[in-house]
Amino acid sequence: MIQVFHSVTAARTALGSCVVTIGKYDGMHLGHQLILRQLKLEAAQLKIPSLVILSEPQPEEFFAGAAAPARLNAFHDKVAFLAGFGMDAVYCLRFDQETSRKLPEDFVSQTLVGLGMKAIVVGEDFRFGHERKGSIATLQQMSEAAGFTVTAVPHCLDKDERISSTLVRNYLERGDCKRVRECLGRPYAISGKVIAGKKLGRQLGFPTANVHMGSNKLPLSGVFVVEVVDAGVVRQGVASIGYNPTVSDAKQASLEVFLLDYEGDLYDSVLTVNFLHKLRNEHKYDTLAQLQQQMALDVQDARKFFGAGK
C-alpha cells in the first residue's frame, strides 16, 4: 500500500530516509517510467523507501490558470499508477506563491533534505526553484555537503521523437490512440465515480454511465471505442467525451460510457475508461432521432473493432 504525505515532517517521521524524484509526472509515459525504474533500483540498493514528489496544482496551472494545458492525469490517478509501479510513497507538494518564490538552494535544504533524501533521480533537463533557476548542476554542487547523490536519466526516444507529456497531449488531440499507447506503454485512461446524469441515453435506448471528471478542460474529445474496468472486470463499450453539443450549449465536460451487452446499476462504482480507438469527432445533430441513429452506428463500429481484434 502506497503512503501519501502532505507535509515534510509527516513524511520524514514515517520514512526516516528515502530516494526521491520530483516532477509533475503528468501522463506517466515511458520517459517517466525510465526515471521511476531508476528510482526503484536505487531505493532497493540503499534499502530505503522510494518517494515521488508531485506538485499540486501543477506549476502551469498555478501560473496560467484556465490557460494551462489540459491535464492528462488527476492526482488520484497518478497515485494509483505509482502504487502499481511499486513506489513506496508520494509527497504532495502544495505549489503556491511561497513555493514558487523559493530559491533552488532553499528548496533543496528545506524540502528535499528535510525529507531525509539520500539520493535524487530526475530527468536530464530537470529545472526547479524560483524562475526555474535550479538545475542538475545545482543539485550536484550541494550533494556532497548535504549527503545525497544525483542521477540524471536521459530522455526516452521513440521513432526519433522525444516522449513527453506535450507529445502525448498532441496525439490525444488528434485522436491517435495507437500512438498514445506507444508513448504510454498502455492505453490512455480516465477514472472516476459514476454519478447521476440526465438519463438521455436511456431514453434513446443506449443507457450510459456518467463518469465524474475533476476537470472541465479535456485532453481529448469525441466518440471512442473503450474498455472499461469495473472492480477488476473488463467490459467493452463506447464512450463520448466532450461537451454534448446536441443537447447542451453549456461548456460542461462529460464522459459518458455505453457498455456493450451489459445490464445493471453502476451508480457509485469507480470505473477506469481505457481509450482504444477514435470513431469520430463530436457533432451537433439537429434532432435527437439523428443522434440516436448515429449512436447505433457507433455501437456497430465498436463491435466491428472488437470483432477484428485490437
Backbone as numpy.savetxt, mean C-alpha at the origin, in Angstrom:
# Nx Ny Nz CAx CAy CAz Cx Cy Cz
3.37 -12.39 15.54 2.52 -11.19 15.54 3.41 -9.95 15.54
3.22 -9.09 14.56 4.02 -7.87 14.47 3.56 -6.87 15.52
4.52 -6.15 16.08 4.22 -5.13 17.08 4.20 -3.75 16.40
3.27 -2.90 16.79 3.17 -1.55 16.23 3.31 -0.56 17.37
4.26 0.36 17.24 4.53 1.36 18.28 4.26 2.76 17.75
3.87 3.64 18.68 3.60 5.03 18.32 4.48 6.00 19.10
5.44 5.49 19.83 6.39 6.37 20.52 7.75 5.69 20.57
8.80 6.51 20.58 10.16 6.00 20.65 10.36 5.25 21.97
9.85 5.80 23.04 10.03 5.18 24.36 9.41 3.79 24.42
8.19 3.67 23.89 7.51 2.37 23.93 8.28 1.34 23.11
8.77 1.74 21.93 9.51 0.81 21.09 10.82 0.40 21.74
11.54 1.35 22.31 12.83 1.06 22.95 12.64 0.13 24.15
11.60 0.39 24.92 11.33 -0.43 26.10 11.02 -1.86 25.71
10.23 -2.03 24.66 9.82 -3.38 24.25 10.91 -4.13 23.51
11.68 -3.42 22.65 12.64 -4.09 21.78 14.05 -4.11 22.32
14.43 -3.10 23.09 15.79 -3.00 23.60 16.73 -2.44 22.55
16.93 -3.17 21.48 17.73 -2.70 20.34 17.12 -3.30 19.08
17.53 -2.78 17.92 16.89 -3.22 16.67 17.72 -2.84 15.46
17.37 -3.46 14.34 17.86 -3.06 13.02 16.72 -2.33 12.34
17.02 -1.17 11.76 15.98 -0.24 11.32 16.02 0.01 9.82
14.85 0.19 9.24 14.72 0.84 7.94 13.64 1.89 8.08
13.66 2.87 7.21 12.69 3.96 7.30 12.28 4.42 5.91
11.02 4.74 5.75 10.54 5.24 4.47 9.02 5.23 4.41
8.50 5.60 3.26 7.05 5.56 3.06 6.59 4.13 2.80
7.41 3.38 2.10 7.08 2.01 1.72 5.68 1.94 1.11
5.39 2.88 0.24 4.09 2.92 -0.41 4.14 2.03 -1.64
3.40 0.94 -1.62 3.41 -0.02 -2.71 4.02 -1.35 -2.32
5.03 -1.33 -1.44 5.74 -2.55 -1.07 6.16 -3.33 -2.31
6.77 -2.61 -3.26 7.19 -3.20 -4.53 8.49 -3.97 -4.37
9.00 -4.52 -5.48 10.19 -5.36 -5.42 11.41 -4.62 -4.90
11.50 -3.30 -5.18 12.60 -2.52 -4.64 12.53 -2.45 -3.13
11.34 -2.21 -2.60 11.15 -2.21 -1.15 11.50 -3.57 -0.56
11.10 -4.62 -1.27 11.32 -5.97 -0.76 12.80 -6.32 -0.67
13.61 -5.78 -1.58 15.06 -5.97 -1.49 15.61 -5.41 -0.18
15.14 -4.22 0.18 15.58 -3.59 1.43 15.11 -4.40 2.63
13.86 -4.85 2.57 13.32 -5.61 3.70 14.05 -6.94 3.88
14.44 -7.59 2.79 15.19 -8.85 2.91 16.56 -8.60 3.57
17.20 -7.50 3.20 18.49 -7.18 3.81 18.30 -6.84 5.29
17.23 -6.13 5.60 16.91 -5.82 6.99 16.73 -7.09 7.81
15.98 -8.03 7.25 15.71 -9.30 7.93 17.01 -10.08 8.14
17.88 -10.06 7.13 19.15 -10.77 7.21 20.03 -10.19 8.32
20.15 -8.86 8.36 21.02 -8.25 9.36 20.45 -8.40 10.77
19.13 -8.37 10.89 18.51 -8.58 12.20 18.79 -10.00 12.69
18.73 -10.97 11.78 19.01 -12.36 12.15 20.47 -12.53 12.55
21.37 -11.87 11.83 22.79 -11.97 12.15 23.11 -11.38 13.52
22.46 -10.27 13.85 22.70 -9.61 15.14 21.82 -10.18 16.25
20.84 -11.00 15.86 19.91 -11.61 16.82 19.14 -10.57 17.61
18.68 -9.55 16.87 17.83 -8.51 17.45 16.66 -8.26 16.51
15.58 -7.61 16.97 14.39 -7.42 16.13 14.62 -6.49 14.95
13.80 -6.70 13.91 13.75 -5.79 12.77 12.63 -4.78 13.02
12.88 -3.52 12.67 11.90 -2.44 12.89 11.78 -1.60 11.63
10.56 -1.44 11.13 10.28 -0.60 9.96 9.61 0.67 10.44
10.21 1.82 10.13 9.63 3.11 10.49 8.82 3.62 9.31
7.52 3.83 9.53 6.61 4.33 8.50 6.13 5.71 8.88
6.21 6.65 7.94 5.76 8.02 8.18 4.25 8.12 7.96
3.53 8.69 8.90 2.09 8.94 8.77 1.78 10.35 9.27
1.20 11.22 8.41 0.95 10.95 6.99 2.26 10.83 6.22
2.17 10.43 4.96 3.37 10.42 4.14 3.79 11.87 3.89
5.11 12.12 3.78 5.58 13.51 3.64 4.87 14.32 2.58
4.62 13.73 1.40 3.92 14.47 0.34 2.52 14.87 0.77
1.87 14.02 1.55 0.53 14.32 2.03 0.56 15.47 3.02
1.61 15.53 3.83 1.74 16.64 4.79 1.99 17.96 4.06
2.88 17.95 3.09 3.26 19.19 2.42 2.26 19.63 1.35
1.73 18.66 0.59 0.89 19.01 -0.57 -0.60 18.84 -0.32
-0.98 18.16 0.73 -2.39 17.96 1.02 -3.11 17.23 -0.10
-4.21 17.81 -0.58 -5.03 17.17 -1.62 -4.29 17.04 -2.94
-3.22 17.81 -3.13 -2.45 17.75 -4.38 -1.43 16.61 -4.39
-1.29 15.90 -3.27 -0.33 14.80 -3.19 -0.76 13.65 -4.08
0.19 12.86 -4.56 -0.18 11.69 -5.39 -1.08 10.73 -4.61
-1.88 9.98 -5.33 -2.74 8.99 -4.70 -1.89 7.95 -3.96
-2.30 7.64 -2.76 -1.59 6.65 -1.97 -1.88 5.25 -2.52
-0.85 4.39 -2.52 -1.01 3.02 -2.98 -1.51 2.10 -1.88
-1.02 2.31 -0.66 -1.37 1.43 0.46 -1.78 2.23 1.68
-2.89 1.84 2.29 -3.25 2.39 3.60 -2.26 1.86 4.65
-2.17 2.54 5.77 -1.23 2.14 6.82 -1.48 0.68 7.24
-2.75 0.31 7.42 -3.04 -1.06 7.88 -2.62 -2.10 6.86
-2.69 -1.76 5.57 -2.24 -2.69 4.54 -0.71 -2.83 4.56
-0.02 -1.73 4.83 1.44 -1.81 4.95 1.83 -2.73 6.11
1.18 -2.54 7.24 1.49 -3.35 8.41 1.21 -4.83 8.13
0.09 -5.11 7.46 -0.26 -6.49 7.14 0.80 -7.12 6.22
1.26 -6.35 5.24 2.29 -6.87 4.34 3.58 -7.15 5.11
3.98 -6.21 5.96 5.22 -6.37 6.71 5.15 -7.56 7.66
3.98 -7.79 8.22 3.81 -8.95 9.09 4.01 -10.23 8.30
3.41 -10.29 7.10 3.56 -11.46 6.25 4.98 -11.65 5.75
5.73 -10.57 5.67 7.11 -10.61 5.19 8.08 -11.03 6.30
7.59 -11.09 7.52 8.42 -11.54 8.63 9.09 -10.44 9.43
8.61 -9.20 9.29 9.15 -8.12 10.10 8.64 -8.25 11.55
9.46 -7.79 12.48 9.11 -7.91 13.90 8.27 -6.75 14.42
8.55 -5.53 13.93 7.88 -4.37 14.52 7.80 -3.22 13.54
6.84 -2.34 13.79 6.65 -1.10 13.03 6.59 0.05 14.02
7.31 1.13 13.70 7.17 2.36 14.45 6.47 3.37 13.56
5.30 3.84 13.98 4.54 4.83 13.22 5.04 6.21 13.61
5.79 6.83 12.71 6.38 8.14 12.95 5.38 9.22 12.54
4.94 10.00 13.49 4.01 11.09 13.18 4.76 12.18 12.43
4.38 12.37 11.15 5.05 13.38 10.34 4.26 14.67 10.44
4.79 15.60 11.21 4.13 16.88 11.44 5.13 18.01 11.26
4.75 19.22 11.65 5.61 20.37 11.48 6.94 20.19 12.20
6.87 19.68 13.41 8.10 19.47 14.19 9.02 18.46 13.51
8.45 17.37 13.03 9.26 16.35 12.35 9.87 16.91 11.08
9.10 17.68 10.32 9.58 18.20 9.04 10.73 19.19 9.22
10.81 19.81 10.38 11.86 20.82 10.63 13.09 20.26 11.34
13.04 18.99 11.69 14.14 18.41 12.47 15.38 18.24 11.59
16.51 18.70 12.08 17.76 18.55 11.35 18.13 17.08 11.26
18.79 16.67 10.18 19.14 15.25 10.02 19.90 14.68 11.22
20.87 15.45 11.73 21.67 14.96 12.86 20.81 14.76 14.11
19.86 15.65 14.32 18.96 15.52 15.48 18.02 14.34 15.31
17.58 14.10 14.09 16.70 12.97 13.85 17.42 11.66 14.14
18.68 11.58 13.72 19.46 10.37 13.98 19.66 10.16 15.48
20.13 11.21 16.17 20.48 11.06 17.59 19.25 10.90 18.48
18.17 11.61 18.14 16.99 11.57 19.01 16.04 10.42 18.69
15.80 10.20 17.41 14.82 9.19 17.03 15.46 7.83 16.77
16.39 7.78 15.82 16.96 6.49 15.43 17.79 5.86 16.56
18.71 6.60 17.09 19.51 6.08 18.21 18.62 5.87 19.43
17.63 6.74 19.59 16.69 6.60 20.70 15.92 5.30 20.64
15.72 4.76 19.45 15.03 3.49 19.28 15.92 2.29 19.60
17.20 2.55 19.85 18.14 1.45 20.10 18.70 0.86 18.82
18.78 1.67 17.77 19.24 1.22 16.47 20.71 0.79 16.50
20.98 -0.44 16.03 22.33 -0.95 15.91 22.77 -1.04 14.45
21.81 -0.97 13.55 22.10 -0.98 12.12 20.91 -0.37 11.40
21.20 0.27 10.26 20.13 0.83 9.44 20.33 0.38 8.00
19.24 0.00 7.36 19.24 -0.46 5.98 18.28 0.41 5.19
18.79 1.08 4.13 17.96 1.99 3.35 18.34 1.89 1.88
17.51 2.48 1.01 17.83 2.54 -0.41 18.98 3.50 -0.66
19.66 3.32 -1.78 20.87 4.10 -2.05 20.61 5.59 -2.25
19.36 5.98 -2.50 19.05 7.40 -2.69 18.30 7.97 -1.48
18.40 7.33 -0.35 17.67 7.74 0.85 18.03 9.16 1.27
16.99 9.96 1.54 17.15 11.33 2.04 16.22 11.51 3.24
16.63 12.37 4.17 15.80 12.58 5.36 16.16 13.90 6.02
15.32 14.26 7.00 15.57 15.48 7.76 15.07 16.72 7.06
15.26 17.87 7.71 14.78 19.14 7.21 15.30 19.41 5.80
14.37 19.70 4.89 14.67 19.96 3.49 15.43 18.81 2.84
15.25 17.60 3.37 15.89 16.39 2.83 17.41 16.54 2.72
18.00 17.21 3.71 19.44 17.45 3.66 20.25 16.25 4.14
19.60 15.32 4.85 20.30 14.13 5.31 20.42 13.09 4.21
21.51 12.32 4.22 21.77 11.33 3.18 22.50 10.13 3.77
22.88 9.20 2.91 23.69 8.06 3.34 24.99 8.57 3.98
25.56 9.60 3.38 26.81 10.16 3.92 26.61 10.67 5.34
25.49 11.30 5.61 25.20 11.79 6.97 25.18 10.63 7.95
24.50 9.56 7.58 24.43 8.38 8.45 25.81 7.78 8.67
26.61 7.68 7.62 27.95 7.11 7.74 28.84 7.96 8.63
28.71 9.28 8.53 29.52 10.17 9.35 29.21 10.03 10.83
27.97 9.70 11.15 27.55 9.60 12.55 27.61 8.18 13.09
27.82 7.21 12.22 27.65 5.81 12.60 28.65 5.32 13.65
29.91 5.64 13.49 30.92 5.12 14.42 30.71 5.64 15.83
30.51 6.94 15.95 30.33 7.53 17.29 29.04 7.07 17.94
27.98 6.88 17.13 26.68 6.49 17.67 26.51 4.98 17.78
27.45 4.22 17.23 27.42 2.78 17.40 26.43 2.03 16.53
26.36 2.40 15.25 25.50 1.64 14.34 26.18 1.51 12.98
25.73 0.55 12.18 26.25 0.35 10.84 25.22 0.81 9.82
25.68 1.07 8.59 24.81 1.57 7.52 24.95 0.67 6.30
23.81 0.23 5.77 23.80 -0.54 4.52 22.90 0.17 3.52
23.45 0.47 2.35 22.68 1.09 1.27 22.39 0.04 0.21
21.11 -0.18 -0.08 20.69 -1.21 -1.03 20.48 -0.56 -2.40
21.08 -1.12 -3.46 20.92 -0.54 -4.81 19.47 -0.60 -5.30
19.18 0.21 -6.32 17.86 0.20 -6.94 17.56 -1.17 -7.54
16.29 -1.47 -7.62 15.82 -2.70 -8.26 15.36 -2.35 -9.67
15.94 -3.02 -10.67 15.60 -2.76 -12.06 14.84 -3.95 -12.65
13.88 -3.65 -13.50 13.14 -4.68 -14.21 12.83 -4.15 -15.60
13.27 -4.90 -16.62 13.08 -4.47 -18.00 13.63 -3.06 -18.21
14.82 -2.82 -17.62 15.54 -1.54 -17.73 14.81 -0.37 -17.07
13.80 -0.65 -16.27 13.10 0.40 -15.53 13.40 0.27 -14.05
13.63 1.39 -13.41 13.81 1.37 -11.96 12.43 1.24 -11.32
12.24 0.20 -10.54 10.95 -0.01 -9.89 10.81 0.98 -8.74
9.71 1.72 -8.77 9.45 2.75 -7.74 7.95 2.87 -7.55
7.56 3.56 -6.50 6.14 3.80 -6.27 5.53 4.61 -7.41
6.31 5.56 -7.94 5.82 6.37 -9.05 5.56 5.51 -10.28
6.47 4.57 -10.57 6.29 3.69 -11.72 5.03 2.83 -11.54
4.86 2.27 -10.35 3.66 1.47 -10.08 2.40 2.31 -10.25
2.44 3.53 -9.74 1.28 4.42 -9.84 0.96 4.71 -11.31
1.99 4.91 -12.12 1.77 5.18 -13.54 1.11 3.99 -14.24
1.56 2.79 -13.93 0.96 1.60 -14.54 -0.47 1.39 -14.06
-0.74 1.69 -12.81 -2.11 1.58 -12.31 -3.03 2.56 -13.04
-2.56 3.77 -13.27 -3.36 4.76 -13.97 -3.68 4.29 -15.39
-2.77 3.55 -15.99 -3.00 3.03 -17.35 -3.85 1.76 -17.33
-4.04 1.18 -16.15 -4.79 -0.07 -16.06 -4.00 -1.29 -16.48
-2.67 -1.19 -16.44 -1.80 -2.29 -16.85 -1.54 -3.20 -15.65
-2.50 -4.07 -15.36 -2.40 -4.92 -14.18 -1.24 -5.92 -14.27
-0.94 -6.38 -15.49 0.16 -7.32 -15.68 1.49 -6.69 -15.28
1.73 -5.48 -15.73 3.00 -4.82 -15.41 3.06 -4.45 -13.92
1.94 -4.07 -13.36 1.89 -3.78 -11.93 2.28 -5.02 -11.14
1.73 -6.16 -11.56 2.03 -7.41 -10.86 3.52 -7.73 -10.95
4.13 -7.44 -12.08 5.57 -7.68 -12.23 6.39 -6.78 -11.32
5.93 -5.56 -11.11 6.65 -4.63 -10.24 6.48 -4.93 -8.76
5.32 -5.49 -8.42 5.01 -5.77 -7.01 5.37 -7.19 -6.60
5.42 -8.10 -7.58 5.58 -9.50 -7.26 4.29 -10.15 -6.81
3.18 -9.45 -7.00 1.84 -9.91 -6.61 0.84 -8.95 -7.23
-0.45 -9.29 -7.28 -1.42 -8.33 -7.80 -1.55 -7.12 -6.87
-1.91 -5.99 -7.44 -2.23 -4.83 -6.61 -3.54 -5.11 -5.88
-3.60 -4.72 -4.60 -4.77 -5.05 -3.79 -5.18 -3.87 -2.92
-6.47 -3.82 -2.62 -7.03 -2.88 -1.64 -7.88 -3.71 -0.68
-7.75 -3.43 0.60 -8.56 -4.15 1.58 -9.40 -3.18 2.39
-10.54 -3.67 2.86 -11.41 -2.83 3.68 -12.63 -3.60 4.13
-13.35 -3.00 5.05 -14.56 -3.62 5.60 -15.74 -3.36 4.67
-16.61 -4.34 4.56 -17.83 -4.19 3.76 -18.85 -3.38 4.57
-19.32 -2.30 3.94 -20.27 -1.42 4.61 -21.54 -1.32 3.77
-22.57 -0.76 4.37 -23.84 -0.61 3.65 -23.68 0.41 2.53
-24.26 0.10 1.37 -24.25 1.02 0.24 -25.67 1.40 -0.15
-25.83 1.85 -1.39 -27.15 2.28 -1.86 -28.01 1.10 -2.35
-27.39 -0.09 -2.42 -28.08 -1.32 -2.85 -28.60 -1.23 -4.29
-27.97 -0.34 -5.09 -28.38 -0.22 -6.49 -28.04 -1.48 -7.27
-26.88 -2.07 -6.97 -26.49 -3.28 -7.66 -27.50 -4.40 -7.47
-28.04 -4.51 -6.27 -29.05 -5.54 -5.99 -30.29 -5.31 -6.85
-30.67 -4.02 -6.99 -31.85 -3.70 -7.80 -31.63 -4.06 -9.27
-30.38 -3.99 -9.70 -30.06 -4.28 -11.10 -29.75 -5.76 -11.33
-29.82 -6.55 -10.28 -29.56 -7.98 -10.42 -28.12 -8.37 -10.20
-27.29 -7.43 -9.74 -25.88 -7.70 -9.48 -25.52 -7.15 -8.09
-25.91 -7.86 -7.03 -25.62 -7.37 -5.67 -24.12 -7.24 -5.43
-23.72 -6.08 -4.96 -22.29 -5.82 -4.77 -21.97 -5.59 -3.31
-20.73 -5.90 -2.95 -20.19 -5.58 -1.63 -19.49 -4.24 -1.74
-19.88 -3.29 -0.91 -19.31 -1.95 -0.90 -18.14 -1.93 0.09
-16.92 -1.89 -0.43 -15.72 -1.98 0.41 -15.26 -0.59 0.80
-15.18 -0.35 2.11 -14.78 0.97 2.60 -13.31 1.24 2.30
-13.04 2.44 1.77 -11.67 2.87 1.52 -11.38 4.11 2.35
-10.15 4.21 2.83 -9.81 5.32 3.71 -9.53 6.62 2.99
-9.43 6.58 1.67 -9.07 7.78 0.91 -10.07 8.00 -0.22
-10.29 9.25 -0.57 -11.15 9.57 -1.70 -10.35 9.78 -2.98
-9.02 9.66 -2.86 -8.15 9.82 -4.02 -7.64 8.44 -4.42
-7.89 8.05 -5.67 -7.65 6.68 -6.09 -6.45 6.56 -7.03
-5.64 5.50 -6.87 -4.54 5.27 -7.79 -4.97 4.58 -9.08
-6.20 4.07 -9.13 -6.71 3.42 -10.33 -8.22 3.57 -10.36
-8.81 3.42 -11.55 -10.26 3.51 -11.67 -10.71 2.70 -12.87
-11.98 2.30 -12.84 -12.54 1.53 -13.92 -13.19 0.26 -13.41
-13.40 -0.67 -14.32 -14.01 -1.96 -13.99 -12.96 -3.04 -14.23
-12.79 -3.92 -13.24 -11.70 -4.88 -13.25 -12.19 -6.29 -12.94
-11.49 -7.27 -13.50 -11.61 -8.65 -13.05 -10.78 -8.76 -11.77
-11.36 -9.35 -10.74 -10.67 -9.40 -9.45 -10.79 -10.79 -8.82
-9.90 -11.04 -7.88 -10.05 -12.12 -6.92 -10.21 -11.48 -5.56
-11.12 -11.99 -4.77 -11.42 -11.42 -3.47 -11.13 -12.45 -2.39
-10.33 -12.04 -1.42 -10.00 -12.93 -0.30 -10.85 -12.53 0.89
-11.62 -13.50 1.38 -12.51 -13.30 2.52 -12.21 -14.36 3.56
-11.48 -13.95 4.62 -11.11 -14.89 5.70 -10.41 -16.13 5.14
-9.50 -15.92 4.19 -8.74 -17.01 3.62 -9.38 -17.69 2.43
-10.66 -17.41 2.17 -11.37 -18.00 1.03 -11.25 -17.07 -0.17
-10.81 -17.60 -1.31 -10.62 -16.80 -2.52 -11.82 -16.98 -3.44
-12.41 -15.87 -3.84 -13.57 -15.91 -4.74 -13.29 -15.01 -5.95
-13.92 -15.33 -7.06 -13.76 -14.57 -8.30 -14.86 -13.51 -8.40
-14.51 -12.40 -9.07 -15.52 -11.36 -9.17 -15.17 -10.27 -10.16
-16.03 -9.26 -10.16 -15.85 -8.04 -10.96 -15.95 -6.87 -10.00
-15.04 -5.93 -10.13 -15.04 -4.76 -9.23 -15.10 -3.48 -10.04
-15.88 -2.54 -9.52 -15.92 -1.19 -10.07 -15.32 -0.27 -9.03
-14.29 0.46 -9.42 -13.65 1.41 -8.51 -13.61 2.77 -9.19
-14.11 3.77 -8.51 -14.17 5.11 -9.10 -15.22 5.95 -8.44
-15.97 6.71 -9.27 -16.88 7.72 -8.73 -18.32 7.58 -9.21
-18.66 6.42 -9.75 -20.05 6.11 -10.14 -20.73 7.23 -10.92
-20.22 7.61 -12.09 -20.76 8.76 -12.81 -22.21 8.60 -13.27
-22.68 7.34 -13.44 -24.05 7.14 -13.90 -25.06 7.50 -12.83
-24.72 7.25 -11.57 -25.70 7.42 -10.50 -25.39 8.57 -9.56
-24.24 9.22 -9.75 -23.88 10.29 -8.82 -22.98 11.31 -9.49
-23.24 12.58 -9.19 -22.37 13.65 -9.66 -21.32 14.01 -8.62
-21.46 13.45 -7.43 -20.52 13.73 -6.35 -19.22 12.96 -6.59
-18.12 13.58 -6.24 -16.82 12.92 -6.40 -16.49 12.10 -5.16
-17.35 11.15 -4.85 -17.12 10.26 -3.72 -16.66 8.91 -4.23
-15.44 8.53 -3.88 -14.88 7.29 -4.39 -15.56 6.09 -3.76
-15.66 5.03 -4.54 -16.23 3.79 -4.01 -15.56 2.60 -4.69
-15.58 1.48 -3.98 -15.11 0.21 -4.50 -16.23 -0.81 -4.27
-16.84 -1.25 -5.37 -17.96 -2.18 -5.29 -17.61 -3.47 -6.02
-17.84 -4.59 -5.35 -17.42 -5.88 -5.88 -18.62 -6.81 -6.03
-18.76 -7.39 -7.23 -19.77 -8.43 -7.47 -19.04 -9.75 -7.54
-19.41 -10.69 -6.67 -18.78 -12.00 -6.63 -19.54 -12.98 -7.52
-18.82 -13.69 -8.36 -19.44 -14.67 -9.25 -19.93 -15.87 -8.46
-21.15 -16.29 -8.74 -21.69 -17.53 -8.16 -21.64 -17.52 -6.63
-21.99 -16.39 -6.05 -21.97 -16.29 -4.58 -23.28 -15.69 -4.09
-23.81 -16.28 -3.03 -24.96 -15.72 -2.34 -24.65 -15.71 -0.85
-24.84 -14.59 -0.22 -24.55 -14.52 1.20 -24.45 -13.09 1.65
-24.24 -12.92 2.94 -24.14 -11.60 3.56 -22.69 -11.33 3.95
-22.11 -10.31 3.34 -20.71 -9.99 3.60 -20.53 -8.77 4.50
-21.60 -8.20 5.01 -21.48 -7.00 5.83 -20.54 -7.22 7.01
-19.66 -6.25 7.21 -18.65 -6.24 8.28 -17.48 -7.19 8.02
-17.53 -7.95 6.93 -16.37 -8.76 6.55 -15.26 -7.84 6.06
-14.02 -8.23 6.29 -12.87 -7.49 5.74 -12.39 -8.24 4.51
-12.51 -7.59 3.37 -12.14 -8.21 2.10 -10.84 -7.63 1.57
-10.05 -8.46 0.92 -8.89 -8.01 0.16 -9.20 -8.23 -1.31
-9.19 -7.14 -2.08 -9.55 -7.19 -3.49 -8.28 -7.12 -4.33
-7.96 -8.21 -5.04 -6.79 -8.27 -5.91 -7.21 -7.95 -7.35
-6.59 -6.93 -7.94 -6.94 -6.48 -9.28 -6.11 -7.24 -10.32
-6.79 -8.02 -11.15 -6.11 -8.91 -12.09 -6.07 -8.38 -13.52
-7.16 -7.74 -13.96 -7.25 -7.35 -15.38 -8.29 -6.24 -15.52
-7.94 -5.20 -16.27 -8.89 -4.12 -16.49 -9.78 -4.43 -17.68
-11.10 -4.31 -17.46 -12.08 -4.53 -18.52 -12.39 -3.26 -19.29
-12.56 -2.15 -18.56 -12.95 -0.90 -19.23 -12.82 0.27 -18.25
-12.92 1.48 -18.81 -12.97 2.68 -17.99 -14.38 2.90 -17.46
-14.51 3.79 -16.49 -15.83 4.20 -16.05 -16.54 4.93 -17.19
-17.85 4.82 -17.21 -18.63 5.50 -18.25 -19.96 5.94 -17.67
-20.42 7.10 -18.06 -21.71 7.60 -17.60 -22.78 7.19 -18.61
-23.66 6.29 -18.19 -24.73 5.80 -19.06 -25.98 6.67 -18.90
-26.76 6.74 -19.97 -27.96 7.59 -19.95 -29.07 6.98 -19.09
-29.12 5.66 -19.03 -30.17 5.01 -18.26 -29.58 3.88 -17.42
-30.31 3.49 -16.38 -29.89 2.36 -15.56 -29.97 1.05 -16.36
-30.89 0.98 -17.33 -30.99 -0.21 -18.17 -29.71 -0.42 -18.97
-29.12 0.67 -19.47 -27.87 0.57 -20.20 -26.74 0.10 -19.27
-26.72 0.63 -18.06 -25.73 0.21 -17.08 -25.89 -1.28 -16.76
-27.13 -1.72 -16.60 -27.40 -3.12 -16.31 -26.90 -4.03 -17.43
-27.12 -3.62 -18.67 -26.65 -4.40 -19.81 -25.12 -4.50 -19.82
-24.48 -3.37 -19.49 -23.02 -3.37 -19.50 -22.47 -4.23 -18.37
-23.13 -4.20 -17.22 -22.70 -5.05 -16.10 -22.78 -6.52 -16.47
-23.81 -6.90 -17.21 -23.94 -8.29 -17.67 -22.79 -8.66 -18.59
-22.40 -7.73 -19.46 -21.26 -7.97 -20.35 -19.96 -8.07 -19.56
-19.81 -7.23 -18.53 -18.61 -7.27 -17.69 -18.47 -8.64 -17.03
-19.57 -9.15 -16.50 -19.55 -10.46 -15.85 -19.20 -11.55 -16.86
-19.75 -11.43 -18.05 -19.45 -12.39 -19.11 -17.96 -12.37 -19.45
-17.40 -11.17 -19.57 -15.97 -11.04 -19.88 -15.09 -11.58 -18.75
-15.53 -11.38 -17.51 -14.78 -11.90 -16.37 -14.76 -13.43 -16.39
-15.90 -14.02 -16.71 -15.95 -15.49 -16.78 -15.02 -16.00 -17.89
-14.95 -15.29 -18.99 -14.04 -15.67 -20.07 -12.58 -15.57 -19.59
-12.27 -14.52 -18.84 -10.92 -14.34 -18.33 -10.53 -15.51 -17.44
-11.38 -15.85 -16.50 -11.07 -16.95 -15.59 -11.08 -18.29 -16.33
-11.94 -18.41 -17.33 -11.98 -19.66 -18.11 -10.72 -19.87 -18.92
-10.13 -18.74 -19.37 -8.90 -18.83 -20.18 -7.67 -18.95 -19.32
-7.82 -18.77 -18.01 -6.67 -18.77 -17.11 -6.08 -17.40 -16.99
-5.39 -17.15 -15.88 -4.84 -15.84 -15.60 -3.49 -15.65 -16.24
